Amino acid sequence: MMPNITRGDRMAGLMMYLAGPGRANDHSDQHVVAGHDVVMQAARGASLQSSDTVLDLALVLDQPRRLYGTEVTAPVYEWDDANQRKIKVGEKDAHVWHCSLSLNPTEGPLSDAQWNAIATDFVNEMGFTDPDGGKSCRWVAVRHGLSKNGNDHIHIAVSLVAEDGSKARIHNDHHRAQAAANKLEHKYGLQVLESREAERETVRGNKPGDLQRAAREGDDVTQRDELRRRLRGAATASRSEAEFVAQARDARVLVRPRFAKGDTSRVVGYSAALVPTVKDGERPQPVWFAASKLDTNLGLGSLRERWGSDADAEAQAAAAWAQRHQNLRAGASDVPAGVRAKRLPLHVVQQLNESAQQIVVPDRTARFTRVAAVDASGALARASLYFETTSHGPIAKASDVLARASQASRYDPNQPERQRIERKQLGADAAYVSRLAARAVGRDSAAGWLAVARQISRVGNAVAAAERARGRLAAAQETTAAVTAAVAVIERAEAQRPGGTAGTSSATQPGRPGAAPSMRPTVPPTTPDSDRDRGRG
């Protein structure tokens, strides 16, 4: 199923087109198959053959925008020959969001009931609905027969001004629409788009050039995937922006700040790279990736929201960013010879065990799912570096799966109190667990990973339950399977350790947290950069 998105400023014009004969005179039996409750009430019994009816529906869709006078715009870009790139030249009115969902001609037509369910799920996945109603956008799905190429399809029109006058969130809507289509293909037994499925299986963002570069260099994983793993672990281990800069350095990741236009004292983003392997006595130039393109959760804006950052915290981090920037400009690799490990104090693990007995499953909200998934993904990324070292095995895969689970919804910076409450509701606090995982790699750590694995399992189950409650059955199954496999790897490592005890994680009785066992497996010693910079040092 292929989504195709456009933006506009005339709801009436769009509705007249959908109800009309079409550009190729291929529209037939035009009718509404799904929509917002208010829209469906207005459309009940009405015929789209009447222009008056169509215009009335357009007015119903557009009513919140007209009532509140909310403006929704989109940037206008033009090509700049001097800079060889598109530059923003202004804004245009764009309060109408239009998306067609088209099937392969070989799939045959669906029923109206099937399209109703698909359209409703798609709008929910895109975040245009709100269980409480206030943030819901008015929308309608129109069906008008097969396209000229024989594709069964529908058109979804959404007013981007919600019932309370606020603007809908449309950031990254093209990518989110593809992700939603993928989930619905699996849920409704539709043909799965192979190119999108391949992208999903490689997490997100791997391009042919990444895979070709990895093949040329004899690497099992792409630089993009390895950077994701290291940066997730660094972010999870950090409680502030300045700490993150230091953690990224300890993970042997080069970071390059992006400054505000005309103001080198203010950092607005960053890019990251692995230290290139020396070849023929020379070190090649690093390959840089924008952090937000690796994983939206790794973008500086998302990280700052995650840490509850403020102007003071950003100012404190500015010096750290500036130092990294100066070192890079001077040609220094600016990283230690090997990845630096952290320690996990025993009393912290004991506190984790106690809190793990008091989990209160919160409301199944998208925001909770993201909070838990992001933090557990980071913990697993750190665990992967510890247990899987240079390879990306089941633990790394579970980290990727939970990172994908987190993409469906974002933090709402306008509701920091709700974020705090939802974190507290988690009981064991996935973010706290993730920080423990970051510390659990110390050589003298008396305990940690088995307790952390136990809690990651609980968080994974909670995320999967939240996905099921929201109708994302395939995602829930994938999360459960991936987390189970990852935890099994950690438990096997503990069982194989001299003096380790298999099955300890499942043997602890509720309400009786046991002493945390030692989790230090036999791993190769830290190796220098000249070997290979993929997690081995």
C-alpha positions as semicolon CSV with decimal commas, in nm:
position;residue;x (nm);y (nm);z (nm)
1;M;0,000;0,000;0,000
2;M;0,154;0,325;-0,114
3;P;0,079;0,656;0,062
4;N;0,120;0,979;-0,134
5;I;0,103;1,307;0,059
6;T;0,037;1,661;-0,063
7;R;-0,042;1,987;0,117
8;G;-0,280;2,263;0,013
9;D;-0,487;2,560;0,122
10;R;-0,835;2,488;-0,022
11;M;-1,042;2,217;0,143
12;A;-1,335;2,297;-0,084
13;G;-1,118;2,259;-0,393
14;L;-0,985;1,923;-0,279
15;M;-1,331;1,790;-0,194
16;M;-1,470;1,903;-0,530
17;Y;-1,187;1,719;-0,705
18;L;-1,244;1,399;-0,505
19;A;-1,616;1,408;-0,579
20;G;-1,568;1,508;-0,942
21;P;-1,489;1,305;-1,256
22;G;-1,111;1,314;-1,207
23;R;-0,835;1,431;-1,439
24;A;-0,857;1,113;-1,646
25;N;-1,235;1,094;-1,612
26;D;-1,180;0,783;-1,401
27;H;-1,380;0,865;-1,087
28;S;-1,696;0,665;-1,033
29;D;-1,934;0,591;-0,746
30;Q;-1,779;0,865;-0,533
31;H;-1,869;0,816;-0,166
32;V;-1,742;0,862;0,190
33;V;-1,610;0,547;0,361
34;A;-1,472;0,687;0,690
35;G;-1,415;1,009;0,879
36;H;-1,430;1,212;1,197
37;D;-1,756;1,161;1,389
38;V;-1,884;1,510;1,307
39;V;-1,801;1,464;0,939
40;M;-1,966;1,122;0,923
41;Q;-2,281;1,264;1,077
42;A;-2,291;1,535;0,811
43;A;-2,220;1,284;0,532
44;R;-2,479;1,028;0,642
45;G;-2,732;0,981;0,364
46;A;-2,578;1,257;0,152
47;S;-2,466;1,209;-0,207
48;L;-2,135;1,337;-0,335
49;Q;-2,301;1,389;-0,671
50;S;-2,435;1,717;-0,534
51;S;-2,193;2,011;-0,534
52;D;-2,382;2,167;-0,245
53;T;-2,330;1,854;-0,034
54;V;-1,959;1,844;-0,117
55;L;-1,911;2,210;-0,026
56;D;-2,105;2,160;0,297
57;L;-1,870;1,875;0,392
58;A;-1,572;2,098;0,316
59;L;-1,713;2,362;0,551
60;V;-1,760;2,102;0,826
61;L;-1,400;1,987;0,783
62;D;-1,270;2,343;0,788
63;Q;-1,486;2,469;1,075
64;P;-1,224;2,464;1,358
65;R;-0,978;2,663;1,147
66;R;-1,240;2,920;1,059
67;L;-1,357;2,939;1,420
68;Y;-1,015;2,996;1,575
69;G;-0,841;3,165;1,284
70;T;-0,539;2,937;1,325
71;E;-0,282;2,966;1,049
72;V;-0,093;2,660;0,928
73;T;0,191;2,719;0,686
74;A;0,458;2,524;0,503
75;P;0,800;2,650;0,391
76;V;0,862;2,747;0,030
77;Y;1,201;2,651;-0,113
78;E;1,380;2,759;-0,429
79;W;1,703;2,636;-0,582
80;D;2,004;2,857;-0,515
81;D;2,265;2,821;-0,790
82;A;2,532;2,997;-0,585
83;N;2,505;2,753;-0,295
84;Q;2,391;2,455;-0,503
85;R;2,105;2,377;-0,270
86;K;1,745;2,467;-0,200
87;I;1,694;2,761;0,031
88;K;1,384;2,875;0,213
89;V;1,231;3,185;0,056
90;G;0,905;3,212;0,248
91;E;0,594;3,043;0,381
92;K;0,263;2,944;0,222
93;D;-0,078;2,857;0,361
94;A;-0,103;2,477;0,391
95;H;-0,378;2,381;0,634
96;V;-0,509;2,094;0,418
97;W;-0,332;1,756;0,439
98;H;-0,417;1,511;0,161
99;C;-0,298;1,151;0,137
100;S;-0,399;0,881;-0,107
101;L;-0,361;0,515;-0,010
102;S;-0,328;0,295;-0,316
103;L;-0,310;-0,084;-0,351
104;N;-0,129;-0,287;-0,612
105;P;-0,360;-0,366;-0,908
106;T;-0,310;-0,738;-0,845
107;E;-0,462;-0,715;-0,496
108;G;-0,813;-0,656;-0,621
109;P;-1,071;-0,422;-0,467
110;L;-1,141;-0,416;-0,095
111;S;-1,482;-0,365;0,063
112;D;-1,594;-0,031;0,207
113;A;-1,576;-0,186;0,555
114;Q;-1,213;-0,284;0,499
115;W;-1,123;0,063;0,375
116;N;-1,305;0,213;0,673
117;A;-1,086;0,014;0,912
118;I;-0,765;0,089;0,720
119;A;-0,837;0,462;0,696
120;T;-0,924;0,487;1,065
121;D;-0,609;0,301;1,169
122;F;-0,396;0,510;0,935
123;V;-0,524;0,839;1,075
124;N;-0,469;0,710;1,428
125;E;-0,112;0,606;1,342
126;M;-0,044;0,951;1,199
127;G;-0,149;1,112;1,526
128;F;-0,446;1,306;1,389
129;T;-0,683;1,167;1,653
130;D;-0,702;1,221;2,027
131;P;-0,893;0,993;2,266
132;D;-0,998;1,300;2,464
133;G;-1,120;1,475;2,150
134;G;-0,958;1,816;2,194
135;K;-0,653;1,749;1,978
136;S;-0,842;1,553;1,712
137;C;-0,844;1,682;1,356
138;R;-1,146;1,656;1,132
139;W;-1,089;1,420;0,843
140;V;-1,270;1,225;0,574
141;A;-1,185;0,928;0,351
142;V;-1,336;0,927;0,001
143;R;-1,349;0,634;-0,239
144;H;-1,417;0,680;-0,608
145;G;-1,336;0,353;-0,782
146;L;-1,018;0,222;-0,942
147;S;-0,749;0,447;-1,085
148;K;-0,674;0,446;-1,457
149;N;-0,406;0,184;-1,381
150;G;-0,651;-0,039;-1,196
151;N;-0,540;0,047;-0,841
152;D;-0,804;0,034;-0,570
153;H;-0,746;0,336;-0,350
154;I;-0,891;0,598;-0,117
155;H;-0,816;0,963;-0,050
156;I;-0,787;1,101;0,303
157;A;-0,836;1,474;0,358
158;V;-0,739;1,620;0,696
159;S;-0,780;1,971;0,834
160;L;-0,459;2,046;1,024
161;V;-0,637;2,262;1,281
162;A;-0,768;2,051;1,569
163;E;-1,096;2,087;1,755
164;D;-0,934;2,311;2,019
165;G;-0,770;2,536;1,760
166;S;-0,421;2,390;1,796
167;K;-0,207;2,280;1,504
168;A;-0,159;1,914;1,421
169;R;0,191;1,772;1,437
170;I;0,306;1,691;1,086
171;H;0,683;1,675;1,133
172;N;0,834;1,388;0,936
173;D;0,489;1,295;0,806
174;H;0,616;1,127;0,489
175;H;0,833;0,884;0,682
176;R;0,563;0,822;0,942
177;A;0,311;0,752;0,665
178;Q;0,541;0,487;0,520
179;A;0,583;0,330;0,863
180;A;0,207;0,333;0,917
181;A;0,148;0,175;0,577
182;N;0,394;-0,101;0,660
183;K;0,212;-0,185;0,983
184;L;-0,126;-0,187;0,813
185;E;0,001;-0,410;0,533
186;H;0,092;-0,671;0,792
187;K;-0,222;-0,621;0,999
188;Y;-0,467;-0,653;0,707
189;G;-0,278;-0,909;0,500
190;L;-0,199;-0,669;0,216
191;Q;0,101;-0,698;-0,013
192;V;0,408;-0,567;0,167
193;L;0,614;-0,319;-0,030
194;E;0,952;-0,494;-0,056
195;S;1,165;-0,180;-0,070
196;R;0,999;-0,043;0,243
197;E;1,023;-0,377;0,420
198;A;1,396;-0,393;0,347
199;E;1,434;-0,044;0,493
200;R;1,238;-0,148;0,800
201;E;1,451;-0,457;0,853
202;T;1,771;-0,249;0,843
203;V;1,614;-0,015;1,101
204;R;1,596;0,312;0,908
205;G;1,821;0,514;0,689
206;N;2,067;0,257;0,552
207;K;2,131;0,344;0,191
208;P;2,300;0,147;-0,088
209;G;2,614;0,354;-0,039
210;D;2,630;0,255;0,328
211;L;2,604;-0,113;0,244
212;Q;2,858;-0,087;-0,038
213;R;3,105;0,095;0,188
214;A;3,068;-0,174;0,454
215;A;3,124;-0,447;0,195
216;R;3,436;-0,275;0,060
217;E;3,584;-0,244;0,407
218;G;3,491;-0,596;0,510
219;D;3,254;-0,480;0,783
220;D;2,955;-0,683;0,895
221;V;2,760;-0,369;0,987
222;T;2,733;-0,024;0,836
223;Q;2,886;0,280;0,997
224;R;2,534;0,420;1,028
225;D;2,419;0,123;1,237
226;E;2,729;0,124;1,455
227;L;2,695;0,497;1,522
228;R;2,334;0,444;1,622
229;R;2,440;0,179;1,871
230;R;2,715;0,389;2,028
231;L;2,518;0,713;2,043
232;R;2,213;0,544;2,195
233;G;2,434;0,402;2,464
234;A;2,601;0,739;2,523
235;A;2,268;0,921;2,542
236;T;2,129;0,668;2,787
237;A;2,433;0,700;3,011
238;S;2,397;1,078;3,023
239;R;2,182;1,306;3,234
240;S;2,283;1,632;3,064
241;E;2,410;1,763;2,735
242;A;2,763;1,819;2,863
243;E;2,769;1,463;2,996
244;F;2,657;1,336;2,656
245;V;2,947;1,509;2,480
246;A;3,185;1,334;2,719
247;Q;3,008;0,997;2,687
248;A;3,021;1,016;2,307
249;R;3,394;1,080;2,328
250;D;3,439;0,783;2,562
251;A;3,253;0,571;2,305
252;R;3,509;0,678;2,042
253;V;3,255;0,877;1,845
254;L;3,357;1,199;1,674
255;V;3,093;1,469;1,717
256;R;3,081;1,795;1,526
257;P;2,850;2,071;1,654
258;R;2,625;2,273;1,425
259;F;2,604;2,632;1,541
260;A;2,316;2,876;1,507
261;K;2,346;3,107;1,208
262;G;2,576;3,392;1,303
263;D;2,619;3,270;1,661
264;T;2,896;3,020;1,740
265;S;2,804;3,027;2,108
266;R;2,475;2,845;2,047
267;V;2,468;2,481;1,934
268;V;2,152;2,378;1,747
269;G;2,251;2,032;1,625
270;Y;2,537;1,796;1,564
271;S;2,673;1,530;1,331
272;A;2,870;1,220;1,422
273;A;3,128;0,988;1,271
274;L;3,336;0,684;1,356
275;V;3,714;0,715;1,367
276;P;3,831;0,589;1,025
277;T;4,060;0,288;1,018
278;V;4,420;0,365;0,920
279;K;4,499;0,243;0,568
280;D;4,848;0,238;0,417
281;G;4,973;0,446;0,704
282;E;4,711;0,719;0,661
283;R;4,376;0,782;0,823
284;P;4,098;0,868;0,573
285;Q;3,850;1,147;0,630
286;P;3,556;1,045;0,852
287;V;3,210;0,989;0,707
288;W;2,972;1,225;0,884
289;F;2,604;1,161;0,958
290;A;2,348;1,407;1,091
291;A;2,239;1,264;1,425
292;S;1,867;1,313;1,360
293;K;1,903;1,117;1,035
294;L;2,051;0,825;1,224
295;D;1,760;0,816;1,469
296;T;1,521;1,100;1,543
297;N;1,565;1,022;1,912
298;L;1,934;1,111;1,877
299;G;1,873;1,458;1,737
300;L;1,987;1,733;1,973
301;G;1,634;1,868;2,013
302;S;1,501;1,527;2,116
303;L;1,791;1,471;2,354
304;R;1,737;1,808;2,519
305;E;1,369;1,728;2,570
306;R;1,469;1,392;2,715
307;W;1,701;1,554;2,969
308;G;1,466;1,843;3,046
309;S;1,738;2,078;2,927
310;D;1,725;2,454;2,979
311;A;1,932;2,755;2,876
312;D;2,176;2,709;3,164
313;A;2,239;2,344;3,076
314;E;2,293;2,433;2,711
315;A;2,536;2,708;2,809
316;Q;2,732;2,465;3,026
317;A;2,756;2,224;2,733
318;A;2,872;2,495;2,492
319;A;3,230;2,478;2,622
320;A;3,241;2,101;2,572
321;W;3,109;2,134;2,217
322;A;3,357;2,411;2,143
323;Q;3,649;2,199;2,263
324;R;3,547;1,905;2,043
325;H;3,506;2,144;1,750
326;Q;3,849;2,300;1,800
327;N;4,017;1,961;1,826
328;L;3,855;1,842;1,504
329;R;3,959;2,155;1,318
330;A;4,313;2,100;1,441
331;G;4,306;1,752;1,288
332;A;4,300;1,559;1,615
333;S;4,086;1,244;1,638
334;D;3,987;1,367;1,985
335;V;3,898;1,026;2,128
336;P;4,066;0,782;2,369
337;A;4,254;0,478;2,244
338;G;3,972;0,249;2,355
339;V;3,611;0,266;2,467
340;R;3,610;0,358;2,834
341;A;3,406;0,135;3,063
342;K;3,191;0,242;3,357
343;R;3,133;0,082;3,696
344;L;2,810;-0,031;3,856
345;P;2,802;0,007;4,237
346;L;2,635;-0,283;4,416
347;H;2,399;-0,063;4,615
348;V;2,257;0,082;4,294
349;V;2,171;-0,266;4,167
350;Q;2,005;-0,348;4,498
351;Q;1,796;-0,033;4,468
352;L;1,698;-0,141;4,117
353;N;1,587;-0,481;4,241
354;E;1,370;-0,320;4,508
355;S;1,205;-0,076;4,269
356;A;1,146;-0,351;4,012
357;Q;0,896;-0,514;4,250
358;Q;0,675;-0,206;4,248
359;I;0,596;-0,160;3,879
360;V;0,260;0,000;3,818
361;V;0,166;-0,035;3,454
362;P;0,059;0,310;3,336
363;D;-0,212;0,408;3,093
364;R;-0,141;0,269;2,748
365;T;-0,049;0,602;2,595
366;A;0,178;0,659;2,299
367;R;0,392;0,890;2,510
368;F;0,459;0,619;2,768
369;T;0,551;0,377;2,492
370;R;0,808;0,619;2,357
371;V;0,960;0,701;2,695
372;A;1,001;0,335;2,784
373;A;1,112;0,224;2,438
374;V;1,377;0,495;2,402
375;D;1,531;0,419;2,738
376;A;1,525;0,041;2,699
377;S;1,670;0,076;2,349
378;G;1,962;0,272;2,493
379;A;2,020;0,016;2,767
380;L;2,027;-0,263;2,510
381;A;2,265;-0,067;2,289
382;R;2,505;-0,042;2,581
383;A;2,457;-0,411;2,658
384;S;2,529;-0,497;2,295
385;L;2,863;-0,316;2,308
386;Y;2,944;-0,510;2,624
387;F;2,833;-0,860;2,529
388;E;2,842;-0,859;2,148
389;T;3,144;-0,626;2,116
390;T;3,212;-0,585;1,742
391;S;2,910;-0,780;1,614
392;H;2,544;-0,681;1,600
393;G;2,354;-0,978;1,740
394;P;2,017;-1,026;1,912
395;I;2,085;-0,753;2,170
396;A;2,161;-0,494;1,902
397;K;1,854;-0,606;1,709
398;A;1,634;-0,562;2,016
399;S;1,775;-0,212;2,060
400;D;1,678;-0,132;1,700
401;V;1,329;-0,280;1,741
402;L;1,258;-0,071;2,051
403;A;1,398;0,237;1,878
404;R;1,150;0,182;1,595
405;A;0,870;0,134;1,848
406;S;0,952;0,477;1,985
407;Q;0,914;0,654;1,651
408;A;0,534;0,647;1,649
409;S;0,502;0,932;1,898
410;R;0,717;1,213;2,023
411;Y;0,764;1,397;2,346
412;D;0,525;1,689;2,391
413;P;0,741;1,973;2,528
414;N;0,424;2,158;2,623
415;Q;0,338;1,890;2,881
416;P;0,655;1,834;3,086
417;E;0,453;1,751;3,397
418;R;0,274;1,467;3,220
419;Q;0,609;1,329;3,103
420;R;0,736;1,332;3,462
421;I;0,427;1,155;3,590
422;E;0,447;0,887;3,322
423;R;0,810;0,818;3,405
424;K;0,721;0,785;3,772
425;Q;0,432;0,551;3,688
426;L;0,674;0,309;3,527
427;G;0,785;0,217;3,878
428;A;1,128;0,080;3,794
429;D;1,189;0,384;3,572
430;A;1,334;0,267;3,242
431;A;1,565;0,569;3,219
432;Y;1,718;0,481;3,555
433;V;1,761;0,122;3,445
434;S;1,933;0,242;3,129
435;R;2,184;0,445;3,328
436;L;2,256;0,136;3,534
437;A;2,321;-0,054;3,215
438;A;2,567;0,214;3,110
439;R;2,756;0,172;3,436
440;A;2,744;-0,206;3,433
441;V;3,049;-0,244;3,212
442;G;3,305;-0,163;3,481
443;R;3,582;-0,417;3,530
444;D;3,520;-0,419;3,905
445;S;3,142;-0,429;3,877
446;A;3,020;-0,679;4,134
447;A;2,677;-0,707;3,975
448;G;2,436;-0,559;3,735
449;W;2,357;-0,713;3,402
450;L;2,124;-0,990;3,512
451;A;1,920;-0,744;3,718
452;V;1,921;-0,502;3,427
453;A;1,812;-0,781;3,190
454;R;1,525;-0,864;3,423
455;Q;1,405;-0,508;3,416
456;I;1,454;-0,469;3,040
457;S;1,233;-0,775;2,999
458;R;0,961;-0,608;3,204
459;V;0,991;-0,284;3,012
460;G;0,980;-0,475;2,682
461;N;0,664;-0,656;2,791
462;A;0,504;-0,326;2,890
463;V;0,591;-0,167;2,554
464;A;0,452;-0,471;2,370
465;A;0,133;-0,458;2,576
466;A;0,095;-0,090;2,493
467;E;0,141;-0,168;2,124
468;R;-0,126;-0,439;2,140
469;A;-0,364;-0,205;2,320
470;R;-0,322;0,041;2,033
471;G;-0,386;-0,226;1,770
472;R;-0,023;-0,264;1,658
473;L;-0,018;-0,640;1,677
474;A;0,276;-0,704;1,444
475;A;0,487;-0,447;1,627
476;A;0,396;-0,602;1,961
477;Q;0,498;-0,949;1,844
478;E;0,826;-0,816;1,705
479;T;0,905;-0,635;2,030
480;T;0,834;-0,940;2,244
481;A;1,042;-1,172;2,027
482;A;1,339;-0,933;2,004
483;V;1,354;-0,853;2,375
484;T;1,317;-1,220;2,469
485;A;1,608;-1,314;2,242
486;A;1,826;-1,033;2,380
487;V;1,760;-1,123;2,742
488;A;1,838;-1,487;2,663
489;V;2,183;-1,386;2,535
490;I;2,256;-1,199;2,858
491;E;2,130;-1,486;3,073
492;R;2,340;-1,740;2,880
493;A;2,648;-1,522;2,931
494;E;2,579;-1,525;3,307
495;A;2,524;-1,899;3,310
496;Q;2,857;-1,956;3,132
497;R;3,049;-1,727;3,366
498;P;3,243;-1,919;3,632
499;G;3,016;-1,921;3,936
500;G;2,720;-1,791;3,737
501;T;2,369;-1,919;3,796
502;A;2,136;-1,987;3,507
503;G;1,779;-1,871;3,538
504;T;1,843;-1,636;3,829
505;S;1,645;-1,360;3,662
506;S;1,325;-1,559;3,669
507;A;1,378;-1,713;4,011
508;T;1,357;-1,400;4,221
509;Q;1,027;-1,402;4,407
510;P;0,798;-1,098;4,389
511;G;0,854;-0,872;4,683
512;R;1,187;-1,038;4,771
513;P;1,457;-0,873;4,559
514;G;1,766;-1,088;4,558
515;A;2,124;-0,970;4,577
516;A;2,247;-0,880;4,232
517;P;2,479;-1,142;4,085
518;S;2,808;-1,068;3,915
519;M;2,763;-1,034;3,543
520;R;3,117;-0,993;3,413
521;P;3,157;-1,239;3,123
522;T;3,486;-1,325;2,965
523;V;3,549;-1,061;2,697
524;P;3,853;-0,967;2,492
525;P;4,069;-0,693;2,640
526;T;4,029;-0,343;2,506
527;T;4,198;-0,322;2,170
528;P;4,347;-0,014;2,008
529;D;4,193;0,181;1,726
530;S;4,430;0,032;1,469
531;D;4,239;-0,299;1,491
532;R;3,893;-0,182;1,396
533;D;3,674;0,088;1,545
534;R;3,341;-0,096;1,568
535;G;3,294;-0,135;1,939
536;R;3,610;-0,327;2,013
537;G;3,792;-0,057;2,198
